[in-house]
Amino acid sequence: MEKLTAKEEEIMQVLWKVEQSFVKDMLAYFTDPPLHYNTVSTIIRNLEEKGYVGHQAYGNTHEYYPIISKEDYQNRFVLKKVVSDYFDDSYKNLVSYFAKKDKISVDELKEIITMIEKGQ
């Protein structure tokens, strides 16, 4: 499975939010800038070829739904890329960064350690 383009991710964000949708109904989510029906339809078909989206056919109309969850995508691509590109492939460096920037408290770190120890 390959990483998505920015527009593909944008469309997946909508599908993850609404869970299933027809292309015509998705257009309302793309207002700045607006996307044309054919553009969304083409991107959806590309997502389907890549294995991210499935569809249910109703005659000539298709209702699309995500095959991969947002969490799975984040785990496979987003977080891995951020850690690789910005934190020298070290999750320890990532957590340390947030601690130094006061984005995570000592109590939250302790809670995370407890969760790790319990296997959650």
C-alpha positions as CSV (number, residue, x, y, z in Angstrom):
1,M,0.0,0.0,0.0
2,E,1.4,3.4,-1.0
3,K,1.2,6.8,0.6
4,L,-1.5,9.1,-0.6
5,T,-1.2,12.4,-2.4
6,A,-2.4,15.5,-0.6
7,K,-5.7,15.5,-2.6
8,E,-6.2,11.8,-2.0
9,E,-5.7,12.3,1.8
10,E,-8.2,15.2,1.6
11,I,-10.8,12.9,0.1
12,M,-10.0,10.1,2.6
13,Q,-10.5,12.6,5.5
14,V,-14.0,13.1,4.2
15,L,-14.7,9.4,3.8
16,W,-13.3,8.6,7.3
17,K,-15.6,11.3,8.7
18,V,-18.8,10.3,6.9
19,E,-18.0,6.6,6.6
20,Q,-19.7,6.2,3.2
21,S,-20.7,8.7,0.5
22,F,-21.6,9.3,-3.1
23,V,-19.3,11.5,-5.0
24,K,-22.0,14.2,-5.5
25,D,-22.4,14.4,-1.7
26,M,-18.7,14.7,-1.1
27,L,-18.5,17.9,-3.1
28,A,-19.9,20.0,-0.3
29,Y,-16.7,19.3,1.7
30,F,-14.5,20.8,-0.9
31,T,-15.2,24.5,-1.0
32,D,-11.8,26.2,-0.7
33,P,-11.0,25.6,-3.5
34,P,-14.1,23.8,-4.8
35,L,-13.5,20.5,-6.6
36,H,-15.3,19.5,-9.7
37,Y,-17.3,16.3,-9.7
38,N,-15.0,14.7,-12.3
39,T,-11.9,15.5,-10.2
40,V,-13.4,13.8,-7.1
41,S,-14.6,10.9,-9.1
42,T,-11.2,10.3,-10.7
43,I,-9.4,10.5,-7.3
44,I,-11.9,8.1,-5.8
45,R,-11.3,5.6,-8.5
46,N,-7.5,6.0,-8.0
47,L,-8.1,5.4,-4.3
48,E,-10.0,2.3,-5.1
49,E,-7.2,1.0,-7.3
50,K,-4.7,1.6,-4.5
51,G,-6.9,-0.4,-2.1
52,Y,-8.0,2.4,0.2
53,V,-11.7,2.6,-0.9
54,G,-14.4,0.2,-1.8
55,H,-17.9,0.8,-3.3
56,Q,-21.4,-0.5,-3.3
57,A,-23.0,-0.2,-6.8
58,Y,-26.6,1.0,-7.2
59,G,-27.1,0.8,-10.9
60,N,-24.7,3.3,-12.5
61,T,-24.2,5.1,-9.1
62,H,-21.5,4.1,-6.6
63,E,-21.4,4.7,-2.9
64,Y,-17.8,4.7,-1.6
65,Y,-16.5,3.7,1.8
66,P,-13.0,3.5,3.3
67,I,-11.3,0.1,3.4
68,I,-8.4,1.2,5.5
69,S,-9.1,3.0,8.8
70,K,-7.7,6.4,9.6
71,E,-5.8,4.9,12.5
72,D,-4.2,2.3,10.2
73,Y,-3.2,4.9,7.7
74,Q,-1.7,7.2,10.5
75,N,0.3,4.2,11.8
76,R,1.6,3.2,8.4
77,F,2.5,6.5,7.0
78,V,1.9,9.7,8.9
79,L,3.5,9.1,12.2
80,K,6.3,7.0,10.8
81,K,7.2,9.8,8.3
82,V,7.2,12.5,11.0
83,V,9.4,10.5,13.3
84,S,11.7,9.6,10.4
85,D,11.9,13.1,8.9
86,Y,12.0,15.2,12.1
87,F,13.1,13.1,15.0
88,D,16.0,10.9,13.6
89,D,13.8,7.8,13.6
90,S,13.4,8.0,17.3
91,Y,10.1,7.9,19.1
92,K,12.0,8.9,22.3
93,N,13.1,12.1,20.5
94,L,9.5,12.7,19.6
95,V,8.2,12.4,23.2
96,S,11.2,14.4,24.5
97,Y,10.3,17.2,22.0
98,F,6.8,17.4,23.4
99,A,8.0,17.4,26.9
100,K,10.5,20.2,26.3
101,K,7.8,22.3,24.6
102,D,5.4,21.8,27.6
103,K,3.0,20.0,25.3
104,I,2.9,17.0,27.6
105,S,3.1,17.0,31.4
106,V,5.0,14.7,33.7
107,D,1.7,13.2,34.9
108,E,0.7,12.5,31.3
109,L,4.1,10.8,30.7
110,K,3.6,8.7,33.8
111,E,0.2,7.7,32.5
112,I,1.7,6.7,29.1
113,I,4.3,4.6,30.9
114,T,1.6,2.9,32.9
115,M,-0.3,2.2,29.7
116,I,2.8,0.7,28.1
117,E,3.5,-1.4,31.1
118,K,-0.1,-2.8,31.0
119,G,0.2,-3.4,27.3
120,Q,-2.5,-1.0,26.3
